[in-house]
Amino acid sequence: MQPCDLAHFAPPSSRLLVQALQVDLEWRTVTEIPEHLLKRSKERRGALEGETGDAAPAAPAASAPAVAQTAKILVAPDAPPPPPKPDPAYVTAAKTRKKIPFWAMATLSLLPLWAFIYLLALQPREQTVEGPLAIGASVYGSCAGCHGAAGQGGAGRVFANGEVLKTFPKIEDMLNFVYTGSQAYVAKELAVYGNPDREGGAHAPLSYNGNPMPQQGQMLGGSLTEAEILGVVCHERYALGGADATSEEWKEEYETWCSPESEIFLALENGATTFATLDKDFTSLSKPPVFVGTEARPSAK
Ligand code: HEC
């Protein structure tokens, strides 16, 4: 139903009034307010105005909007409540889906723990090779602070690029020096440790910034077992120093001292031999060891 548009035919001055009337008309047509209600409302308004003592009658110009206003006030409470909008499908789904039962929460809260254990299980197994090199790699953590993680040197001498092999062509001399440390050599008035004909010059004790190499052997107050000293020496020679375990030059030394099957290493580990006795205990080897010892001594011939 299209109410006629009175505003078009009215002069501009009375447009406002006409518009207000039109609004009123629309309200009435749309909501079809019963006459008796309108009447009752008018009476009540009259009564109210009388109560507040507002004697001044409404200006005639304002009466039309006032009527509209009345209509609105009346309509609001009496209008039938709009039919509830049906929920969209996704809201209905959310309202009606099954909730997680509360007891399942306990199980679910353990999920992070399970994920953690699962991740742990995925980690590669720690190397279980218990040979001298494996032990030496972990012992070397206490040397790295001075000699560098890759043997590049620092507060202690360089091992890398064959340097340590130049000082100690024989592993027995290196085992002895690491066991006793520099001070024992100074105390015995030994001019050099390792090879006296070293390429690039022999190493005299305290010749590197004047700092000593601390003694590692237990009889001199150090903390490493003899098997651990052999392990770390193997690490410094083969992992850091550049000795090639498969080469002609180092193959035999590697198998005798540093391979996981090394009889000397196994005997040091289980106490069947010591640095003081291994030269006598292993005379039957294809390359028998020379004396190592636990006191500073000149390089073996
Ligand atoms: C506090 C620092 C420090 C620590 C820790 C240290 N060293 Fe040394 N190391 C030195 C110094 C300094 C020298 C040089 C000694 C000298 O000139 O008398 C040296 C020298 C050496 C040398 C002789 C190298 C050469 O070519 O002359 C070897 C081998 C060695 N250290 C092994 C080790 C091992 C193995 C460890 C760990 C168990 C270790 N060092 C821990 C400071 C250290």
Residues whose N, C-alpha, C, O or C-beta is under 5 A from the ligand:
A	BS01	HEC	S142 C143 C146 A155 G156 R157 V158 E163 V164 T167 V178 S182 H203 A204 P205 L206 S207 Y208 N211 P212 M213 P214 V232
